Amino acid sequence: MAAHGFSDEDAWDIAAITAFFGLSNRMASFSGMQPNPEFYLMGRVPKQK
């Protein structure tokens, strides 16, 4: 990582954030969590003209 300009602390932060993101997505999927209807439909249906 040092070759790319990251310190050991930077590498730890990157790994921790990536791991937390993966865990939170898997827990949301496992528990069947769904966003509220307004958010879920954003970008999924054409806007009214």
Buried (B, 14 or more C-beta within 10 A) or exposed (E): EEEEEEEEEEEEEEEEEEEEEEEEEEEEEEEEEEEEEEEEEEEEEEEEE
